Amino acid sequence: MPIMIPLVPLAAVAAGAITTTYTVAIAREAKRPRRATYAWALAHHSAASPAEVPGVRTWREGSSALHTMGHARAAHPTSPAHATSPTRATPPSARSIVLPWWLVEGQGAGTMLVIHGWGRSRWDSLRRLPWLLEHAASIMLPDLRGHGEAPGTTSIGHSDHLDLDQVLASVASAPASRDPAGGLTLVGHSMGAMVATRLAALRAARGTPARRLVLMAPYDSLIVPMANRLRVRGLPAGPFAATAAWWLARGEEPLHRTLARVQCPVLALGGELDAVTTPSDVRRAAAPHETLIEPGIDHANVGVEGTASREALQAFFART
């Protein structure tokens, strides 16, 4: 029996090391998701460029170089449509980061910004474009930091709204940009819904509120998708995900509180089969705003499939 006594603290140390390693691994994966690029689109039989989306007539590709200190530099639009390779932008300085984007001509009025979710990219945003083309004149689909072809690591929605605010300003100042009167519509999926809401609140605070806000599969705080994704994979969540989320979120405001400051109409869409942001997660995040949960739809296909969702979205656009 005495020989077992030293094993007790040793086991505690080992358990602590395993717990720490697992928690760090969760946080590291959250900051460095797999990238969804051109190859991802081909593998998922999805459109590889705006030209492959039915209804798209004109589009261009470009990038905005942002200073790491948070000041926008310039936008670099490319020539219209059917270009199959990106135009090389002027090389940014070592202190800047470049966010690529597509700008698509729609058939409506105003500008729309479509923001992808965690681990996705502007290629995934193309899947939602058919529902949106008739509701804006110019539709921008950017890659967020650490996603698609954008460099760096993701802030997991913490500061992406600041980047996009600069991107919108830089593109609006470009001579070739098309931004008629009609206001700004913000559309975000999952993490993109959090980013869109924070951008809407930022604009409202300075007196330039968005026209409307569409949230697809939103969540109230980072712990929700982080824990649910682990459960979907059959991995333990428990205190590990909570610790990682606390570490990464840095006291961030939950989405439902940010929504109180957006000063524009809000529509939330969810999927009945969504295991990442479940129907109850979506309702809690979007309360008290209009929410529709589509039967038979999972997380990836919110805003892509579903007759009721599309009808709700069209009705929302029509009355706002």
VENQUILIN-V126886 format. One record per backbone hydrogen bond with DSSP energy under -0.5 kcal/mol. CO is the residue of the C=O (numbers start at 1). NH is the residue of the N-H. Records with the same first field share a line. If there is no record, write none. Layout:
CO = NH, NH
//
This chain:
1 = 4, 5
2 = 5
4 = 7, 8
5 = 8, 9
6 = 10
7 = 11
8 = 12
9 = 13
10 = 14
11 = 15
12 = 16
13 = 17
14 = 18
15 = 19
16 = 20
17 = 21
18 = 22
19 = 23
20 = 24
21 = 25
22 = 26
23 = 27
24 = 28
25 = 29
26 = 30
27 = 31
28 = 32
31 = 154
35 = 37
37 = 41
38 = 42
39 = 43
40 = 44
41 = 46
42 = 45
49 = 52
50 = 53
52 = 54
53 = 56
58 = 105
59 = 81
60 = 103
61 = 78
62 = 101
63 = 76
64 = 66, 99
65 = 73, 74
66 = 97
67 = 70
71 = 67
74 = 65
81 = 83
93 = 96
95 = 68
97 = 66
98 = 100, 151
99 = 64
100 = 143
101 = 62
102 = 141
103 = 60
104 = 139
105 = 57
110 = 137, 138
111 = 185
112 = 114, 140
113 = 115, 187
114 = 116, 142
115 = 189
117 = 120
121 = 124, 125
122 = 126
124 = 127
125 = 128, 129
126 = 129
128 = 131, 132
129 = 132, 133
132 = 135
133 = 107, 108, 136
136 = 108
137 = 106
138 = 112, 140
139 = 104
140 = 114
141 = 102
144 = 147
147 = 150
151 = 146
155 = 158
159 = 162, 163
160 = 164
161 = 165
162 = 166
163 = 167
164 = 168
165 = 169
166 = 170
167 = 171
168 = 172
169 = 173
171 = 174
174 = 177
177 = 179
181 = 110
183 = 111
184 = 211, 212
185 = 113
186 = 214
187 = 115
188 = 216
189 = 192
190 = 193, 194
191 = 195
192 = 196
193 = 197
194 = 198
195 = 199
196 = 200
197 = 201
198 = 202
199 = 203
200 = 204
201 = 205
202 = 206
203 = 208
204 = 207
211 = 265
212 = 186
213 = 215, 267
214 = 188, 216
215 = 217, 269
216 = 190
220 = 255
221 = 224, 225
222 = 226
223 = 227
224 = 228
225 = 229
226 = 230
227 = 231
228 = 232
229 = 233
230 = 235
231 = 234
237 = 240, 241
238 = 242
239 = 243
240 = 244
241 = 245
242 = 246
243 = 247
244 = 248
245 = 249
246 = 250
249 = 252
254 = 257, 258
255 = 259
256 = 260
257 = 260
258 = 261
259 = 262
265 = 213
266 = 290
267 = 215
268 = 292
269 = 217
270 = 294
271 = 274
278 = 282
279 = 283
280 = 284
281 = 285
282 = 286
283 = 287
286 = 289
290 = 268
292 = 270, 294
294 = 272, 297
297 = 273
298 = 301
299 = 302
301 = 304, 305
305 = 303
306 = 310
307 = 311
308 = 312
309 = 313
310 = 314
311 = 315
312 = 316
313 = 317
314 = 318
315 = 319
316 = 320
317 = 320
//
